[in-house]
């Protein structure tokens, strides 16, 4: 709503694919949605060449949305060097950058490393819009705690932007629930709690990585002839398995394994108790 009301361009570009809820959120706010290349299906990797080409053809002044880390749904992120190139390409086109960071710490296990893109874009002079969620990395999913930040030109502009945001927020939810916000504030501001939280986040990320490795190994053990390297190459909570809707339907109906029709599975839901069962099920529907 803020972009629709105050930004000169009403067009926003989403990566293809992107989080499913991005489309209704921005579409229902009155923005025109377009897309840019992001994911290469045949190699199950970043389509960097076409991504850069598409960015170079976006009209000046439009808004581009980027996933800071652990891209949802693909689990495929640019490298630091690629982020550097993306930043410069976007700057040349004078685009407004909207960064969605829902999984900080869940990609690499380091909240510092996962914030690379955000800090790089700010260092390069972009006036970004940043949407953060603490739902996953603070374990407050049911509380939906997060933050929305805008980097402005100066203090006067920042005050004007904050005032307009409050006007928009007032009829939407007026004021957020405080429980999770107070919890997050306490953890981030207490040195000992913050230190423990960093350890816990890395522990969660390492567990997810270990489940990726176990799932890939299980598929090999089952005798699968497919290349499953993308399971361990991708990062974050989700794996874009490459399975088609028909294979997904078989997983659901025959093995009671539930995932989205595009083949995205939540690795966070995989454990040492069910990973072998999942590997066998995936092998059965893909052999």
C-alpha positions as CSV (number, residue, x, y, z in Angstrom):
1,X,0.0,0.0,0.0
2,X,2.9,2.4,0.8
3,X,4.4,1.8,-2.6
4,X,1.1,2.2,-4.4
5,X,0.4,5.5,-2.6
6,X,3.9,7.1,-2.7
7,X,6.2,5.5,-5.3
8,X,6.2,6.9,-8.8
9,X,6.1,3.4,-10.4
10,X,3.3,1.0,-9.6
11,X,5.2,-1.9,-11.1
12,X,6.9,-4.6,-9.0
13,X,9.1,-7.4,-10.3
14,X,9.1,-10.8,-8.5
15,X,11.6,-13.5,-9.1
16,X,10.3,-16.5,-11.0
17,X,9.4,-18.4,-8.9
18,X,8.7,-16.6,-5.6
19,X,6.9,-17.2,-2.3
20,X,3.3,-17.9,-3.3
21,X,1.9,-15.2,-1.0
22,X,4.0,-12.4,-2.5
23,X,1.6,-12.3,-5.5
24,X,-1.7,-11.7,-3.6
25,X,0.0,-9.3,-1.1
26,X,1.3,-6.9,-3.8
27,X,-1.4,-7.5,-6.3
28,X,-4.2,-6.7,-3.8
29,X,-2.3,-3.6,-2.8
30,X,-2.9,-2.3,-6.3
31,X,0.6,-2.9,-7.9
32,X,1.2,-4.4,-11.3
33,X,3.3,-7.5,-11.0
34,X,5.9,-8.7,-13.5
35,X,8.7,-11.3,-13.1
36,X,12.4,-11.7,-13.8
37,X,14.3,-15.0,-14.4
38,X,15.7,-16.7,-11.3
39,X,15.6,-20.5,-11.3
40,X,16.8,-22.8,-14.0
41,X,14.7,-26.0,-13.9
42,X,16.9,-28.3,-15.9
43,X,19.9,-27.7,-13.7
44,X,17.9,-26.9,-10.5
45,X,20.2,-23.9,-10.0
46,X,20.3,-20.1,-10.2
47,X,19.6,-18.8,-13.7
48,X,22.1,-16.0,-13.2
49,X,22.7,-15.1,-16.9
50,X,19.0,-14.6,-17.7
51,X,18.4,-12.9,-14.3
52,X,21.0,-10.3,-15.1
53,X,19.6,-9.9,-18.6
54,X,16.1,-9.4,-17.3
55,X,17.2,-6.9,-14.7
56,X,19.0,-4.9,-17.4
57,X,15.7,-4.6,-19.3
58,X,13.5,-3.5,-16.4
59,X,12.1,0.1,-16.8
60,X,13.8,2.7,-14.6
61,X,12.1,3.5,-11.3
62,X,10.3,0.1,-11.0
63,X,10.5,-1.9,-7.7
64,X,12.3,-5.2,-7.6
65,X,11.8,-7.8,-4.9
66,X,14.8,-9.9,-3.7
67,X,15.0,-12.7,-1.2
68,X,17.9,-11.9,1.1
69,X,18.7,-15.6,1.8
70,X,17.3,-19.1,1.7
71,X,15.1,-18.3,-1.3
72,X,11.6,-19.6,-0.9
73,X,10.6,-22.0,-2.6
74,X,13.8,-22.9,-4.5
75,X,16.5,-22.9,-1.7
76,X,18.9,-21.4,-4.4
77,X,20.8,-18.2,-3.5
78,X,23.3,-16.0,-5.4
79,X,26.9,-16.1,-4.2
80,X,28.4,-13.0,-2.6
81,X,30.1,-12.2,-5.9
82,X,26.8,-12.6,-7.8
83,X,25.1,-10.3,-5.2
84,X,27.8,-7.7,-6.0
85,X,26.9,-7.8,-9.7
86,X,23.2,-7.8,-9.0
87,X,23.5,-4.7,-6.9
88,X,25.4,-2.8,-9.6
89,X,23.0,-3.9,-12.3
90,X,20.0,-2.7,-10.3
91,X,21.7,0.6,-9.5
92,X,22.3,1.2,-13.2
93,X,18.5,0.8,-13.8
94,X,17.7,3.0,-10.9
95,X,15.3,0.5,-9.4
96,X,13.8,0.6,-5.9
97,X,14.9,-2.5,-3.9
98,X,12.5,-4.4,-1.7
99,X,14.3,-7.1,0.3
100,X,12.4,-9.9,2.0
101,X,14.4,-11.6,4.7
102,X,12.3,-14.3,6.4
103,X,15.1,-16.9,7.1
104,X,18.1,-15.1,8.5
105,X,20.4,-17.6,10.0
106,X,18.6,-20.6,8.5
107,X,20.6,-20.5,5.2
108,X,24.2,-20.7,6.3
109,X,23.8,-20.9,10.1
110,X,25.3,-17.4,10.4
111,X,23.0,-14.4,10.8
112,X,26.0,-12.2,9.7
113,X,26.6,-14.2,6.5
114,X,22.9,-14.4,5.7
115,X,22.6,-10.6,5.9
116,X,25.3,-10.0,3.2
117,X,22.9,-8.9,0.5
118,X,21.1,-6.4,2.7
119,X,24.4,-4.8,3.9
120,X,25.9,-4.8,0.4
121,X,22.9,-3.0,-1.1
122,X,23.0,-0.4,1.7
123,X,26.8,0.1,1.3
124,X,26.2,0.5,-2.5
125,X,23.9,3.4,-1.8
126,X,20.5,1.8,-2.4
127,X,17.6,3.2,-0.4
128,X,16.1,-0.2,0.4
129,X,12.8,-1.4,1.9
130,X,13.5,-4.4,4.2
131,X,10.9,-6.8,5.5
132,X,12.1,-9.1,8.2
133,X,10.5,-12.0,10.0
134,X,11.6,-13.4,13.3
135,X,8.9,-16.1,13.2
136,X,11.3,-18.9,12.3
137,X,14.7,-17.8,13.7
138,X,13.2,-16.9,17.0
139,X,10.7,-19.7,17.2
140,X,7.7,-17.4,17.5
141,X,5.9,-18.5,14.3
142,X,2.4,-18.2,15.9
143,X,3.1,-14.6,17.0
144,X,4.2,-13.4,13.5
145,X,6.8,-11.0,14.8
146,X,8.9,-9.0,12.4
147,X,10.1,-5.6,11.4
148,X,9.7,-3.3,8.4
149,X,12.6,-0.9,7.7
150,X,13.2,1.8,5.1
151,X,16.5,3.4,4.4
152,X,15.9,7.1,3.7
153,X,18.0,9.9,2.3
154,X,18.1,11.8,5.6
155,X,16.4,12.2,9.0
156,X,13.7,14.5,7.6
157,X,12.7,12.1,4.9
158,X,12.8,9.2,7.4
159,X,10.4,11.1,9.8
160,X,8.0,11.7,6.9
161,X,8.1,8.1,5.8
162,X,7.5,6.8,9.3
163,X,4.5,9.2,9.7
164,X,2.9,7.9,6.5
165,X,3.5,4.3,7.4
166,X,1.7,4.8,10.7
167,X,-1.2,6.3,8.9
168,X,-1.4,3.2,6.7
169,X,-0.9,0.8,9.6
170,X,-3.6,2.4,11.8
171,X,-6.7,1.0,9.9
172,X,-4.9,-2.4,9.2
173,X,-3.9,-3.6,12.7
174,X,-3.3,-0.4,14.6
175,X,-0.7,-1.8,16.9
176,X,1.0,-5.3,16.9
177,X,0.9,-7.8,19.7
178,X,3.7,-7.2,22.2
179,X,4.6,-10.6,23.5
180,X,6.9,-11.8,20.7
181,X,8.3,-8.3,20.1
182,X,9.4,-8.1,23.8
183,X,10.9,-11.6,23.6
184,X,12.9,-10.7,20.4
185,X,14.0,-7.4,22.0
186,X,15.2,-9.2,25.1
187,X,17.2,-11.8,23.2
188,X,18.8,-9.2,20.8
189,X,19.8,-6.8,23.6
190,X,21.0,-9.2,26.3
191,X,24.6,-10.3,25.5
192,X,24.3,-13.7,27.0
193,X,20.9,-14.4,25.5
194,X,22.1,-13.2,22.1
195,X,25.1,-15.4,22.3
196,X,22.9,-18.4,23.1
197,X,20.5,-17.5,20.3
198,X,23.3,-17.5,17.8
199,X,24.3,-21.0,18.9
200,X,20.7,-22.2,18.7
201,X,20.2,-20.8,15.2
202,X,23.3,-22.4,13.9
203,X,22.2,-25.7,15.6
204,X,18.9,-25.5,13.6
205,X,20.7,-24.7,10.4
206,X,23.2,-27.5,10.9
207,X,20.4,-30.0,11.6
208,X,18.6,-29.0,8.4
209,X,21.9,-29.4,6.5
210,X,22.4,-32.9,8.0
211,X,18.9,-33.9,7.0
212,X,19.6,-32.8,3.4
213,X,22.7,-35.0,3.4
214,X,20.8,-37.9,4.9
215,X,18.0,-37.6,2.4
216,X,20.4,-37.6,-0.5
217,X,22.4,-40.5,0.9
218,X,19.1,-42.4,1.4
219,X,18.1,-41.9,-2.2
220,X,21.5,-43.2,-3.4
221,X,21.1,-46.2,-1.0
222,X,17.7,-46.9,-2.5
223,X,19.3,-47.2,-5.9
224,X,18.0,-44.1,-7.5
225,X,19.7,-43.3,-10.8
226,X,18.8,-39.6,-10.7
227,X,21.2,-36.8,-9.7
228,X,20.1,-35.5,-6.3
229,X,23.0,-33.1,-5.8
230,X,20.6,-30.2,-5.7
231,X,19.2,-31.4,-2.4
232,X,22.5,-30.6,-0.7
233,X,23.4,-27.6,-3.0
234,X,20.2,-25.8,-2.0
235,X,20.0,-24.1,1.4
236,X,17.4,-23.1,4.0
237,X,14.2,-24.7,5.2
238,X,12.9,-25.8,1.8
239,X,14.1,-28.1,-1.0
240,X,12.8,-27.7,-4.6
241,X,13.0,-31.4,-5.3
242,X,12.2,-31.3,-9.0
243,X,9.4,-33.7,-8.7
244,X,6.4,-33.1,-10.9
245,X,2.7,-32.8,-9.8
246,X,2.0,-36.4,-10.7
247,X,4.9,-37.6,-8.5
248,X,3.8,-35.3,-5.7
249,X,0.3,-36.8,-5.9
250,X,1.6,-40.3,-5.6
251,X,3.7,-39.3,-2.5
252,X,0.5,-37.9,-0.9
253,X,-1.8,-40.7,-1.8
254,X,0.5,-43.7,-1.5
255,X,2.9,-42.7,1.2
256,X,1.1,-39.9,3.2
257,X,4.0,-37.5,2.5
258,X,2.6,-34.0,2.1
259,X,4.3,-31.3,0.1
260,X,3.3,-28.6,-2.4
261,X,2.4,-29.5,-6.0
262,X,5.5,-27.8,-7.3
263,X,7.7,-30.3,-5.5
264,X,8.8,-28.1,-2.6
265,X,9.3,-30.0,0.6
266,X,10.1,-28.6,4.1
267,X,13.4,-30.0,5.2
268,X,12.7,-28.7,8.6
269,X,10.0,-31.4,8.9
270,X,12.5,-34.2,8.1
271,X,14.0,-36.0,11.0
272,X,16.3,-38.9,11.7
273,X,13.2,-41.0,12.3
274,X,11.5,-40.4,9.0
275,X,14.3,-39.5,6.5
276,X,14.7,-43.1,5.3
277,X,11.0,-43.5,4.8
278,X,11.0,-40.3,2.8
279,X,13.9,-41.4,0.7
280,X,12.2,-44.7,-0.1
281,X,8.9,-42.9,-1.0
282,X,10.7,-40.4,-3.3
283,X,12.6,-43.2,-5.0
284,X,9.4,-45.2,-5.5
285,X,7.6,-42.3,-7.3
286,X,10.6,-41.2,-9.4
287,X,12.1,-44.5,-10.5
